[in-house]
Amino acid sequence: MRRVLTMALGLVLAITVAGCNPNRGGDEGGGGQGGAADTDVTLMLPFQKGLSFWSTMLPEELGYYKAEGLTVKVEPSGGGTEALQQLLTGNVDMAMVAPAVILEAVAQGKQVTVPYTDKNKGLFSIVVPEDSPIRTPADLRGKTVGVTDFGSGEMPIVRSITGKAGLKEGEDVKFLAIGEGNPSVAKAIRDGKVAAYGASWSDFIPLMGLGMKFREVTYPEIQALPSEVLAVRPEYFQANQATVEKVARSMAKASYFVTQYPDKWLGLLKKLAPQDVADPDLAKLGMDVWLDIAAYPKEGGEYVFGRNDPVAWETIERIARESGGDNAAQRGEVDVKTVLNDTLTEKINQFDRDQVKQQGAELAVTFP
C-alpha cells in the first residue's frame, strides 16, 4: 500500500500512558495449567501504549499470554534508546527496539539477542511539507531538520539518510529537538523553524490529523528495512528460551488476529487507548499505515511471523558505518549473526490460526 500523506483530518492522535514495575521470573515458574504460577515478564515499548502496539497489547486482552502461562507487564518508555538501556541494565526482561539502536549499542560492546522481528518495514523517516522545494535528502543541505529528541530511536535512521546524502551533521545539516508529533511541532514546521521533520509514524500521523500534508524524503533501501524487533539479553535468552518462545508466539497470534480483523483491534482501542481512536478516519489511516509498516511476509500462502532478515540487518549495519562521519573509524563493526537468533521461529508460528479467526469472528466489538 502506498502511504497516504495528503489527508487532512481533524484531531490529534493522542497516546495513552501506562506504567508498571518490573517483576521478573524464569522458565521454572511458568505454566498456565494445573494451578501452576504464571511466569512474570516485563516488556518495554519504545513509545507510549497505542494503536501500533497490537502485538504486545492485544495478547493480554484476548488471553494469549494467560494461555501460555504468562503474566506480562507492558511498560511504555520515552524512546527506543531508553527502552534498550532499561533492558541492558536488567530493569526489564524484554524490549521492543529499532535495529539501528541495537546495532549502535552492540558496536559499543553491549550484547543483545533478537529472536523476533515485529515490524518489517521502515518506522522512521524524514518528511517535508507537501509544497516544500526539498525533493531528495541531498536537498537538506544547509537546512535544519527537526527531531523528537536526540536520544530517540529515529536518530540512527535520520543520520543514515543525511549521511548517505553526503551531509555532515553540524556543518551541512543541523538537527533540532522539537518534540513528538503535536501542535507545537506543527507550528515549528509551518513557521519554518525547521525545514523537515525526522521522526516515526507515531509522530507523523498526529500531524496529519492537524491537516498537515507531507512527502517522505528518504531512500528506498532505508524505507524497506525492518524497524522494530523484540530484544533480550543473551543470558536471559539462554536461561528462559521457553518464556521467550511463549511471549513471541502470543505476539504472533495477535498479529495474525489484526491481519484478519483490523477494525476489531480499533474497536478494542476504544477501551484500551480511547484517544487513539477518537477520530475514526484518522484511526483507520493510522491502521493502514501501521499494517504497511508491519509488512508480514508470507510463505506458501501463510503468514510467517517473527523471522529475522540478516541481509536487511547487514544493510542497516553498512549504512550506519557509512554515515558515521568522523566517528566511523572508532565505531566497532558488528557481525549481525551474533545478534539474530531464529531458533524459535518455527515454534513461534505453531498456533491454530483457524481458532484465532473464530475468536475474532465471535468477538462482539465494532468500529467506529
HUCORCOR-V810052 format. One record per residue. N is the residue number from 1. RES is the residue in one letter. PHI is phi in whole degrees, 0 to 359 (* if undefined). PSI is psi in whole degrees, -180 to 180 (* if undefined). D_LAST is the distance of its C-alpha to the last C-alpha in Angstrom with 1 decimal. Layout:
n:N res:RES phi:PHI psi:PSI d_last:D_LAST
n:N res:RES phi:PHI psi:PSI d_last:D_LAST
This chain:
n:1 res:M phi:* psi:132 d_last:22.3
n:2 res:R phi:283 psi:127 d_last:23.6
n:3 res:R phi:295 psi:129 d_last:21.8
n:4 res:V phi:271 psi:120 d_last:20.5
n:5 res:L phi:248 psi:5 d_last:22.1
n:6 res:T phi:244 psi:14 d_last:22.1
n:7 res:M phi:276 psi:135 d_last:18.7
n:8 res:A phi:257 psi:110 d_last:18.8
n:9 res:L phi:241 psi:167 d_last:15.7
n:10 res:G phi:254 psi:7 d_last:15.8
n:11 res:L phi:210 psi:140 d_last:15.2
n:12 res:V phi:290 psi:136 d_last:16.9
n:13 res:L phi:275 psi:99 d_last:15.2
n:14 res:A phi:277 psi:165 d_last:17.0
n:15 res:I phi:231 psi:135 d_last:17.9
n:16 res:T phi:283 psi:139 d_last:18.7
n:17 res:V phi:252 psi:133 d_last:22.3
n:18 res:A phi:219 psi:151 d_last:23.7
n:19 res:G phi:218 psi:162 d_last:27.3
n:20 res:C phi:198 psi:166 d_last:29.7
n:21 res:N phi:261 psi:148 d_last:33.3
n:22 res:P phi:297 psi:142 d_last:34.9
n:23 res:N phi:207 psi:89 d_last:36.2
n:24 res:R phi:263 psi:154 d_last:37.4
n:25 res:G phi:213 psi:164 d_last:39.0
n:26 res:G phi:256 psi:-178 d_last:40.6
n:27 res:D phi:299 psi:-30 d_last:40.5
n:28 res:E phi:294 psi:-18 d_last:43.1
n:29 res:G phi:265 psi:1 d_last:40.7
n:30 res:G phi:275 psi:179 d_last:38.0
n:31 res:G phi:118 psi:123 d_last:37.1
n:32 res:G phi:260 psi:6 d_last:34.6
n:33 res:Q phi:250 psi:158 d_last:37.0
n:34 res:G phi:61 psi:24 d_last:39.9
n:35 res:G phi:80 psi:4 d_last:39.0
n:36 res:A phi:294 psi:148 d_last:39.6
n:37 res:A phi:292 psi:144 d_last:38.0
n:38 res:D phi:291 psi:154 d_last:35.0
n:39 res:T phi:276 psi:127 d_last:35.7
n:40 res:D phi:273 psi:134 d_last:34.3
n:41 res:V phi:223 psi:139 d_last:32.9
n:42 res:T phi:249 psi:131 d_last:31.7
n:43 res:L phi:231 psi:124 d_last:29.5
n:44 res:M phi:256 psi:135 d_last:28.9
n:45 res:L phi:273 psi:160 d_last:26.2
n:46 res:P phi:277 psi:-4 d_last:27.3
n:47 res:F phi:216 psi:-162 d_last:24.7
n:48 res:Q phi:276 psi:160 d_last:22.6
n:49 res:K phi:298 psi:141 d_last:19.9
n:50 res:G phi:180 psi:-167 d_last:16.6
n:51 res:L phi:306 psi:-40 d_last:14.3
n:52 res:S phi:284 psi:-10 d_last:17.4
n:53 res:F phi:258 psi:43 d_last:19.1
n:54 res:W phi:297 psi:-32 d_last:17.5
n:55 res:S phi:294 psi:-27 d_last:21.0
n:56 res:T phi:257 psi:-29 d_last:22.4
n:57 res:M phi:273 psi:-39 d_last:19.6
n:58 res:L phi:295 psi:-35 d_last:18.1
n:59 res:P phi:301 psi:-31 d_last:21.6
n:60 res:E phi:291 psi:-44 d_last:21.9
n:61 res:E phi:292 psi:-36 d_last:18.7
n:62 res:L phi:262 psi:2 d_last:19.6
n:63 res:G phi:84 psi:13 d_last:23.3
n:64 res:Y phi:290 psi:-41 d_last:24.7
n:65 res:Y phi:299 psi:-48 d_last:26.9
n:66 res:K phi:301 psi:-41 d_last:28.2
n:67 res:A phi:297 psi:-24 d_last:29.1
n:68 res:E phi:267 psi:3 d_last:31.2
n:69 res:G phi:77 psi:34 d_last:32.9
n:70 res:L phi:240 psi:147 d_last:31.3
n:71 res:T phi:241 psi:107 d_last:30.2
n:72 res:V phi:252 psi:125 d_last:28.5
n:73 res:K phi:260 psi:114 d_last:28.0
n:74 res:V phi:264 psi:118 d_last:25.8
n:75 res:E phi:249 psi:140 d_last:27.0
n:76 res:P phi:280 psi:168 d_last:25.8
n:77 res:S phi:211 psi:178 d_last:28.5
n:78 res:G phi:269 psi:5 d_last:29.4
n:79 res:G phi:156 psi:167 d_last:29.7
n:80 res:G phi:297 psi:-36 d_last:31.0
n:81 res:T phi:296 psi:-43 d_last:34.6
n:82 res:E phi:296 psi:-43 d_last:34.2
n:83 res:A phi:299 psi:-42 d_last:32.5
n:84 res:L phi:292 psi:-38 d_last:35.4
n:85 res:Q phi:299 psi:-43 d_last:37.9
n:86 res:Q phi:296 psi:-36 d_last:36.6
n:87 res:L phi:293 psi:-48 d_last:36.8
n:88 res:L phi:294 psi:-29 d_last:40.3
n:89 res:T phi:275 psi:-2 d_last:41.6
n:90 res:G phi:84 psi:12 d_last:40.4
n:91 res:N phi:282 psi:-21 d_last:38.0
n:92 res:V phi:224 psi:161 d_last:35.2
n:93 res:D phi:273 psi:-35 d_last:35.5
n:94 res:M phi:217 psi:159 d_last:33.0
n:95 res:A phi:208 psi:146 d_last:31.1
n:96 res:M phi:268 psi:120 d_last:28.7
n:97 res:V phi:218 psi:155 d_last:30.7
n:98 res:A phi:283 psi:140 d_last:31.3
n:99 res:P phi:306 psi:-40 d_last:34.3
n:100 res:A phi:299 psi:-37 d_last:36.1
n:101 res:V phi:293 psi:-41 d_last:36.1
n:102 res:I phi:296 psi:-45 d_last:37.5
n:103 res:L phi:296 psi:-37 d_last:40.2
n:104 res:E phi:296 psi:-40 d_last:41.4
n:105 res:A phi:293 psi:-42 d_last:41.8
n:106 res:V phi:294 psi:-37 d_last:43.7
n:107 res:A phi:298 psi:-24 d_last:45.8
n:108 res:Q phi:267 psi:8 d_last:46.9
n:109 res:G phi:102 psi:0 d_last:48.0
n:110 res:K phi:281 psi:162 d_last:45.0
n:111 res:Q phi:239 psi:129 d_last:44.0
n:112 res:V phi:219 psi:142 d_last:40.5
n:113 res:T phi:244 psi:135 d_last:39.4
n:114 res:V phi:242 psi:106 d_last:36.2
n:115 res:P phi:263 psi:-1 d_last:35.4
n:116 res:Y phi:201 psi:128 d_last:31.8
n:117 res:T phi:261 psi:129 d_last:30.0
n:118 res:D phi:258 psi:-40 d_last:26.3
n:119 res:K phi:239 psi:121 d_last:25.5
n:120 res:N phi:265 psi:-5 d_last:27.8
n:121 res:K phi:232 psi:178 d_last:27.5
n:122 res:G phi:292 psi:124 d_last:27.8
n:123 res:L phi:270 psi:-31 d_last:25.7
n:124 res:F phi:253 psi:150 d_last:28.1
n:125 res:S phi:196 psi:-178 d_last:29.4
n:126 res:I phi:240 psi:132 d_last:30.9
n:127 res:V phi:237 psi:156 d_last:29.3
n:128 res:V phi:228 psi:158 d_last:30.9
n:129 res:P phi:303 psi:147 d_last:29.7
n:130 res:E phi:305 psi:-35 d_last:29.4
n:131 res:D phi:266 psi:12 d_last:32.6
n:132 res:S phi:289 psi:145 d_last:34.6
n:133 res:P phi:286 psi:-11 d_last:37.9
n:134 res:I phi:287 psi:121 d_last:37.3
n:135 res:R phi:244 psi:-29 d_last:36.8
n:136 res:T phi:228 psi:163 d_last:38.0
n:137 res:P phi:303 psi:-33 d_last:38.5
n:138 res:A phi:297 psi:-26 d_last:42.2
n:139 res:D phi:289 psi:-6 d_last:41.2
n:140 res:L phi:280 psi:-3 d_last:40.2
n:141 res:R phi:302 psi:129 d_last:43.9
n:142 res:G phi:81 psi:4 d_last:44.9
n:143 res:K phi:254 psi:167 d_last:41.3
n:144 res:T phi:251 psi:127 d_last:39.3
n:145 res:V phi:254 psi:122 d_last:36.2
n:146 res:G phi:284 psi:145 d_last:33.8
n:147 res:V phi:226 psi:165 d_last:32.6
n:148 res:T phi:289 psi:-48 d_last:30.6
n:149 res:D phi:194 psi:148 d_last:33.6
n:150 res:F phi:291 psi:-15 d_last:36.7
n:151 res:G phi:261 psi:5 d_last:36.0
n:152 res:S phi:277 psi:165 d_last:32.5
n:153 res:G phi:293 psi:-18 d_last:31.7
n:154 res:E phi:284 psi:-18 d_last:31.5
n:155 res:M phi:301 psi:-45 d_last:35.2
n:156 res:P phi:301 psi:-38 d_last:36.8
n:157 res:I phi:286 psi:-43 d_last:34.7
n:158 res:V phi:300 psi:-44 d_last:35.2
n:159 res:R phi:293 psi:-33 d_last:38.9
n:160 res:S phi:294 psi:-41 d_last:39.0
n:161 res:I phi:296 psi:-49 d_last:37.7
n:162 res:T phi:289 psi:-35 d_last:40.1
n:163 res:G phi:294 psi:-40 d_last:42.9
n:164 res:K phi:296 psi:-28 d_last:42.6
n:165 res:A phi:279 psi:0 d_last:43.0
n:166 res:G phi:81 psi:20 d_last:46.2
n:167 res:L phi:262 psi:128 d_last:45.1
n:168 res:K phi:267 psi:126 d_last:46.7
n:169 res:E phi:299 psi:133 d_last:44.7
n:170 res:G phi:90 psi:-20 d_last:46.4
n:171 res:E phi:244 psi:-58 d_last:48.5
n:172 res:D phi:272 psi:-28 d_last:46.6
n:173 res:V phi:213 psi:143 d_last:43.1
n:174 res:K phi:245 psi:147 d_last:42.0
n:175 res:F phi:248 psi:142 d_last:39.0
n:176 res:L phi:224 psi:124 d_last:37.6
n:177 res:A phi:285 psi:119 d_last:35.2
n:178 res:I phi:235 psi:3 d_last:32.7
n:179 res:G phi:99 psi:177 d_last:29.9
n:180 res:E phi:282 psi:164 d_last:26.3
n:181 res:G phi:305 psi:109 d_last:23.9
n:182 res:N phi:203 psi:176 d_last:23.7
n:183 res:P phi:303 psi:-33 d_last:25.1
n:184 res:S phi:291 psi:-33 d_last:28.6
n:185 res:V phi:291 psi:-43 d_last:28.3
n:186 res:A phi:302 psi:-41 d_last:27.0
n:187 res:K phi:295 psi:-41 d_last:30.0
n:188 res:A phi:298 psi:-37 d_last:32.4
n:189 res:I phi:287 psi:-46 d_last:31.4
n:190 res:R phi:294 psi:-34 d_last:31.5
n:191 res:D phi:277 psi:-4 d_last:34.8
n:192 res:G phi:81 psi:12 d_last:36.3
n:193 res:K phi:298 psi:-35 d_last:37.0
n:194 res:V phi:231 psi:147 d_last:35.7
n:195 res:A phi:269 psi:-18 d_last:35.8
n:196 res:A phi:208 psi:168 d_last:33.2
n:197 res:Y phi:225 psi:120 d_last:30.8
n:198 res:G phi:257 psi:118 d_last:31.0
n:199 res:A phi:196 psi:-158 d_last:28.2
n:200 res:S phi:249 psi:171 d_last:25.3
n:201 res:W phi:292 psi:-18 d_last:21.9
n:202 res:S phi:295 psi:-23 d_last:20.6
n:203 res:D phi:264 psi:-36 d_last:22.6
n:204 res:F phi:291 psi:-41 d_last:22.2
n:205 res:I phi:298 psi:-45 d_last:18.4
n:206 res:P phi:300 psi:-35 d_last:18.4
n:207 res:L phi:291 psi:-35 d_last:21.3
n:208 res:M phi:296 psi:-33 d_last:19.5
n:209 res:G phi:294 psi:-19 d_last:16.9
n:210 res:L phi:268 psi:8 d_last:20.1
n:211 res:G phi:94 psi:5 d_last:20.9
n:212 res:M phi:281 psi:147 d_last:23.4
n:213 res:K phi:240 psi:128 d_last:24.4
n:214 res:F phi:236 psi:161 d_last:26.1
n:215 res:R phi:233 psi:145 d_last:28.3
n:216 res:E phi:278 psi:143 d_last:29.3
n:217 res:V phi:236 psi:94 d_last:33.0
n:218 res:T phi:204 psi:-167 d_last:33.9
n:219 res:Y phi:243 psi:140 d_last:35.6
n:220 res:P phi:305 psi:-39 d_last:34.2
n:221 res:E phi:292 psi:-29 d_last:35.9
n:222 res:I phi:281 psi:-40 d_last:34.3
n:223 res:Q phi:299 psi:-29 d_last:30.9
n:224 res:A phi:269 psi:5 d_last:31.2
n:225 res:L phi:271 psi:150 d_last:32.3
n:226 res:P phi:299 psi:148 d_last:30.5
n:227 res:S phi:232 psi:-8 d_last:29.0
n:228 res:E phi:208 psi:127 d_last:28.0
n:229 res:V phi:223 psi:163 d_last:30.0
n:230 res:L phi:271 psi:124 d_last:30.8
n:231 res:A phi:242 psi:143 d_last:34.2
n:232 res:V phi:221 psi:163 d_last:36.7
n:233 res:R phi:284 psi:142 d_last:40.3
n:234 res:P phi:305 psi:-41 d_last:42.8
n:235 res:E phi:292 psi:-33 d_last:44.5
n:236 res:Y phi:292 psi:-42 d_last:41.3
n:237 res:F phi:300 psi:-45 d_last:40.5
n:238 res:Q phi:295 psi:-37 d_last:44.0
n:239 res:A phi:274 psi:-17 d_last:43.9
n:240 res:N phi:223 psi:41 d_last:40.4
n:241 res:Q phi:299 psi:-38 d_last:39.6
n:242 res:A phi:296 psi:-38 d_last:38.2
n:243 res:T phi:294 psi:-44 d_last:35.8
n:244 res:V phi:301 psi:-44 d_last:34.7
n:245 res:E phi:301 psi:-44 d_last:34.2
n:246 res:K phi:293 psi:-42 d_last:32.1
n:247 res:V phi:296 psi:-47 d_last:29.8
n:248 res:A phi:294 psi:-37 d_last:29.5
n:249 res:R phi:293 psi:-37 d_last:28.9
n:250 res:S phi:298 psi:-40 d_last:26.1
n:251 res:M phi:295 psi:-41 d_last:24.6
n:252 res:A phi:296 psi:-42 d_last:25.2
n:253 res:K phi:298 psi:-43 d_last:23.5
n:254 res:A phi:297 psi:-40 d_last:20.4
n:255 res:S phi:294 psi:-40 d_last:20.5
n:256 res:Y phi:296 psi:-42 d_last:21.1
n:257 res:F phi:306 psi:-45 d_last:18.1
n:258 res:V phi:290 psi:-32 d_last:15.9
n:259 res:T phi:296 psi:-28 d_last:17.8
n:260 res:Q phi:268 psi:-34 d_last:16.9
n:261 res:Y phi:223 psi:62 d_last:13.3
n:262 res:P phi:300 psi:-36 d_last:11.7
n:263 res:D phi:292 psi:-28 d_last:8.1
n:264 res:K phi:286 psi:-31 d_last:9.4
n:265 res:W phi:296 psi:-43 d_last:10.9
n:266 res:L phi:298 psi:-38 d_last:7.8
n:267 res:G phi:297 psi:-40 d_last:6.7
n:268 res:L phi:294 psi:-30 d_last:10.3
n:269 res:L phi:293 psi:-18 d_last:10.4
n:270 res:K phi:299 psi:-26 d_last:8.8
n:271 res:K phi:262 psi:-41 d_last:12.3
n:272 res:L phi:281 psi:-36 d_last:14.4
n:273 res:A phi:207 psi:70 d_last:13.8
n:274 res:P phi:302 psi:-32 d_last:11.4
n:275 res:Q phi:292 psi:-24 d_last:12.9
n:276 res:D phi:290 psi:-20 d_last:12.0
n:277 res:V phi:237 psi:20 d_last:8.3
n:278 res:A phi:297 psi:-34 d_last:9.1
n:279 res:D phi:253 psi:105 d_last:9.0
n:280 res:P phi:302 psi:-40 d_last:6.1
n:281 res:D phi:295 psi:-43 d_last:9.1
n:282 res:L phi:294 psi:-39 d_last:11.3
n:283 res:A phi:297 psi:-42 d_last:9.4
n:284 res:K phi:292 psi:-37 d_last:9.5
n:285 res:L phi:299 psi:-47 d_last:13.0
n:286 res:G phi:300 psi:-40 d_last:13.9
n:287 res:M phi:298 psi:-43 d_last:12.9
n:288 res:D phi:298 psi:-44 d_last:15.1
n:289 res:V phi:297 psi:-46 d_last:17.8
n:290 res:W phi:289 psi:-34 d_last:18.0
n:291 res:L phi:293 psi:-35 d_last:18.3
n:292 res:D phi:296 psi:-40 d_last:21.0
n:293 res:I phi:289 psi:-38 d_last:22.7
n:294 res:A phi:300 psi:-46 d_last:22.6
n:295 res:A phi:45 psi:54 d_last:24.4
n:296 res:Y phi:297 psi:125 d_last:25.3
n:297 res:P phi:285 psi:159 d_last:28.6
n:298 res:K phi:240 psi:151 d_last:29.5
n:299 res:E phi:220 psi:120 d_last:32.9
n:300 res:G phi:63 psi:31 d_last:33.9
n:301 res:G phi:84 psi:-5 d_last:30.4
n:302 res:E phi:249 psi:143 d_last:29.0
n:303 res:Y phi:297 psi:140 d_last:27.2
n:304 res:V phi:243 psi:117 d_last:29.6
n:305 res:F phi:260 psi:140 d_last:28.1
n:306 res:G phi:90 psi:-14 d_last:30.0
n:307 res:R phi:295 psi:132 d_last:33.0
n:308 res:N phi:278 psi:155 d_last:34.7
n:309 res:D phi:242 psi:96 d_last:36.1
n:310 res:P phi:300 psi:-36 d_last:39.6
n:311 res:V phi:297 psi:-43 d_last:40.2
n:312 res:A phi:296 psi:-41 d_last:37.1
n:313 res:W phi:295 psi:-38 d_last:38.3
n:314 res:E phi:296 psi:-35 d_last:41.8
n:315 res:T phi:294 psi:-44 d_last:40.4
n:316 res:I phi:300 psi:-43 d_last:38.6
n:317 res:E phi:295 psi:-43 d_last:41.9
n:318 res:R phi:297 psi:-45 d_last:43.9
n:319 res:I phi:297 psi:-40 d_last:41.8
n:320 res:A phi:298 psi:-41 d_last:42.1
n:321 res:R phi:291 psi:-44 d_last:45.9
n:322 res:E phi:294 psi:-30 d_last:46.2
n:323 res:S phi:263 psi:10 d_last:44.2
n:324 res:G phi:285 psi:-14 d_last:46.0
n:325 res:G phi:60 psi:-134 d_last:48.6
n:326 res:D phi:294 psi:-21 d_last:51.5
n:327 res:N phi:271 psi:-4 d_last:49.9
n:328 res:A phi:299 psi:-40 d_last:49.8
n:329 res:A phi:293 psi:-31 d_last:53.3
n:330 res:Q phi:276 psi:-18 d_last:52.6
n:331 res:R phi:285 psi:131 d_last:49.3
n:332 res:G phi:290 psi:147 d_last:49.8
n:333 res:E phi:272 psi:135 d_last:48.8
n:334 res:V phi:256 psi:130 d_last:46.2
n:335 res:D phi:272 psi:107 d_last:46.6
n:336 res:V phi:298 psi:-22 d_last:43.0
n:337 res:K phi:294 psi:-21 d_last:44.3
n:338 res:T phi:279 psi:-10 d_last:45.1
n:339 res:V phi:258 psi:-43 d_last:41.4
n:340 res:L phi:277 psi:140 d_last:39.5
n:341 res:N phi:218 psi:109 d_last:39.7
n:342 res:D phi:256 psi:19 d_last:38.3
n:343 res:T phi:294 psi:-20 d_last:40.3
n:344 res:L phi:259 psi:-3 d_last:37.2
n:345 res:T phi:303 psi:-45 d_last:35.0
n:346 res:E phi:298 psi:-46 d_last:36.1
n:347 res:K phi:293 psi:-36 d_last:35.5
n:348 res:I phi:301 psi:-36 d_last:32.1
n:349 res:N phi:271 psi:4 d_last:31.0
n:350 res:Q phi:270 psi:86 d_last:32.5
n:351 res:F phi:212 psi:161 d_last:29.6
n:352 res:D phi:279 psi:102 d_last:28.5
n:353 res:R phi:288 psi:-33 d_last:25.7
n:354 res:D phi:296 psi:-36 d_last:25.5
n:355 res:Q phi:293 psi:-40 d_last:25.0
n:356 res:V phi:296 psi:-43 d_last:22.0
n:357 res:K phi:297 psi:-40 d_last:20.5
n:358 res:Q phi:295 psi:-43 d_last:21.3
n:359 res:Q phi:301 psi:-42 d_last:19.7
n:360 res:G phi:294 psi:-41 d_last:16.4
n:361 res:A phi:297 psi:-34 d_last:16.7
n:362 res:E phi:272 psi:-11 d_last:17.5
n:363 res:L phi:288 psi:120 d_last:14.8
n:364 res:A phi:274 psi:71 d_last:12.8
n:365 res:V phi:228 psi:136 d_last:9.5
n:366 res:T phi:232 psi:160 d_last:6.2
n:367 res:F phi:212 psi:138 d_last:2.9
n:368 res:P phi:280 psi:* d_last:0.0
